[in-house]
């Protein structure tokens, strides 16, 4: 892609994010976006088919950044390290993340970030809790991913005062307490009390 096309796409992305600070994404029109970007509609349509395509590109670029950070730093998978890397990437892109998790943004955005680590996390759970069924692993991940998403959203809204390491310790601490439910109960091994 040449420099001019990259510049035009950057202007459109910044303009969309600016509009999303003040109105729901679903109500933003191509006309309003082009007015904000000071571009004409033909220019917009030469780069994107729709505003949804533009937002998807913004989100995919951020997801790719998260994936690259996880891959570069986490050859031997560790849930805590992965979470810290996701949180560090959020800090680096704080303005983007504030808009994307705002009431006018995409409610599923943070969930998609957590899903990046899904396979590796569930594989780790299977190793640690061999007696757990696939359904139990699935439900456990769903519970913790949704909880983590809400904790991270709250952290972003409150100005990201805790470091990524502090927030990751908090989330992992809560998770570890709950993961005890996947461990076999001593009573179960001995059989019911008589």
For each residue, the residues with C-beta under 8 A, 3 or more apart:
1: 5 6 9
2: 5 6
3: 6 7
4: 7 8
5: 1 2 8 9 47
6: 1 2 3 9 10
7: 3 4 10 11
8: 4 5 11 12 39 43 47
9: 1 5 6 12 13 47 57
10: 6 7 13 14
11: 7 8 14 15 37 38 39
12: 8 9 15 16 33 37 39 44 47 48 54
13: 9 10 16 17 54 57 58
14: 10 11 17 18 37
15: 11 12 18 19 33 36 37
16: 12 13 19 20 28 33 36 51 54 55 58
17: 13 14 20 21 58 95 96 99
18: 14 15 21 22 36
19: 15 16 22 23 28 32 33 36
20: 16 17 23 24 25 28 99 100 102 104 105
21: 17 18 99 102 104
22: 18 19 104
23: 19 20 27 28 104
24: 20 27 28 103 104
25: 20 28 51 55 104 105 106
26:
27: 23 24
28: 16 19 20 23 24 25 32 33 51
29: 32 33 51
30: 33 34 41 44 45 50 51
31: 34 35 41
32: 19 28 29 35 36
33: 12 15 16 19 28 29 30 36 37 44 51 54
34: 30 31 37 38 39 40 41 43 44
35: 31 32 38
36: 15 16 18 19 32 33
37: 11 12 14 15 33 34 44
38: 11 34 35
39: 8 11 12 34 43 44
40: 34 43 44
41: 30 31 34 44 45
42: 45 46
43: 8 34 39 40 46 47
44: 12 30 33 34 37 39 40 41 47 48
45: 30 41 42 48 49
46: 42 43
47: 5 8 9 12 43 44 54
48: 12 44 45 51 53 54 57
49: 45 53
50: 30 53 54
51: 16 25 28 29 30 33 48 54 55
52: 55 56
53: 48 49 50 56 57
54: 12 13 16 33 47 48 50 51 57 58
55: 16 25 51 52 58 59 106
56: 52 53 59 60
57: 9 13 48 53 54 60 61
58: 13 16 17 54 55 61 62 96 100
59: 55 56 62 63 100 106 109 112
60: 56 57 63 64
61: 57 58 64 65
62: 58 59 65 66 89 93 96 97 100 113
63: 59 60 66 67 112 113 116
64: 60 61 67 68
65: 61 62 68 69 89 92 93
66: 62 63 69 70 85 86 89 113 116
67: 63 64 70 71 116
68: 64 65 71 72
69: 65 66 72 73 85 86 88 89
70: 66 67 73 74 82 85 86 116 117
71: 67 68 74 75
72: 68 69
73: 69 70 81 85
74: 70 71 77 78 81 82 85
75: 71
76:
77: 74 82 120 123 124
78: 74 81 82
79: 82 83 117 121 124 172 175
80: 83 84 168 169 172
81: 73 74 78 84 85
82: 70 74 77 78 79 85 86 117 120 121
83: 79 80 86 87 117 148 164 168 171 172
84: 80 81 87 88 164 165 168
85: 66 69 70 73 74 81 82 88 89
86: 66 69 70 82 83 89 90 113 114 116 117
87: 83 84 90 91 152 155 164 167 168
88: 69 84 85 91 92 164
89: 62 65 66 69 85 86 92 93
90: 86 87 93 94 97 113 152 156 160
91: 87 88 94 160 164
92: 65 88 89
93: 62 65 89 90 96 97
94: 90 91 97 98 156 160
95: 17 98 99
96: 17 58 62 93 99 100
97: 62 90 93 94 100 101 156
98: 94 95 101 102 156 157
99: 17 20 21 95 96 102 104 105
100: 20 58 59 62 96 97 105 106 109
101: 97 98 105 109 110 153 156 157
102: 20 21 98 99 105
103: 24
104: 20 21 22 23 24 25 99
105: 20 25 99 100 101 102 109
106: 25 55 59 100 109
107: 111
108: 111 112
109: 59 100 101 105 106 112 113
110: 101 113 114 149 152 153
111: 107 108 114 115 145 146 149
112: 59 63 108 109 115 116
113: 62 63 66 86 90 109 110 116
114: 86 110 111 117 118 145 148 149
115: 111 112 118 145
116: 63 66 67 70 86 112 113
117: 70 79 82 83 86 114 120 121
118: 114 115 121 122 141 145
119: 122 123
120: 77 82 117 123 124
121: 79 82 117 118 124 125 141
122: 118 119 125 126 137 138 141
123: 77 119 120 126 127
124: 77 79 120 121 127 128
125: 121 122 128 129 132 137 140 141 179 182
126: 122 123 129 130 132 137
127: 123 124 130
128: 124 125 179 182
129: 125 126 132 136 137 179 182 183
130: 126 127
131: 182 184
132: 125 126 129 136 137 140 182
133: 136 137
134: 137 138
135: 138 139
136: 129 132 133 139 140 182
137: 122 125 126 129 132 133 134 140 141 182
138: 122 134 135 141 142
139: 135 136 142 143
140: 125 132 136 137 143 144 178 179 181 182
141: 118 121 122 125 137 138 144 145
142: 138 139 145 146
143: 139 140 146 147 178
144: 140 141 147 148 175 178
145: 111 114 115 118 141 142 148 149
146: 111 142 143 149 150
147: 143 144 150 151 171 174
148: 83 114 144 145 151 152 171 175
149: 110 111 114 145 146 152 153
150: 146 147 153 154
151: 147 148 154 155 167 170 171
152: 87 90 110 148 149 155 156 167 171
153: 101 110 149 150 156 157
154: 150 151 157 158
155: 87 151 152 158 160 161 162 167
156: 90 94 97 98 101 152 153 160
157: 98 101 153 154
158: 154 155 161
159:
160: 90 91 94 155 156
161: 155 158
162: 155 166 167 170
163: 166 167
164: 83 84 87 88 91 167 168
165: 84 168 169
166: 162 163 169 170
167: 87 151 152 155 162 163 164 170 171
168: 80 83 84 87 164 165 171 172
169: 80 165 166 172 173
170: 151 162 166 167 173 174
171: 83 147 148 151 152 167 168 174 175
172: 79 80 83 168 169 175 176
173: 169 170 176 177
174: 147 170 171 177 178
175: 79 144 148 171 172 178 179
176: 172 173 179 180
177: 173 174 180
178: 140 143 144 174 175 181
179: 125 128 129 140 175 176 182 183
180: 176 177 183
181: 140 178
182: 125 128 129 131 132 136 137 140 179
183: 129 179 180
184: 131 188 189
185: 188 189
186: 189 190
187: 190 192 193
188: 184 185 191
189: 184 185 186
190: 186 187
191: 188
192: 187
193: 187
194:
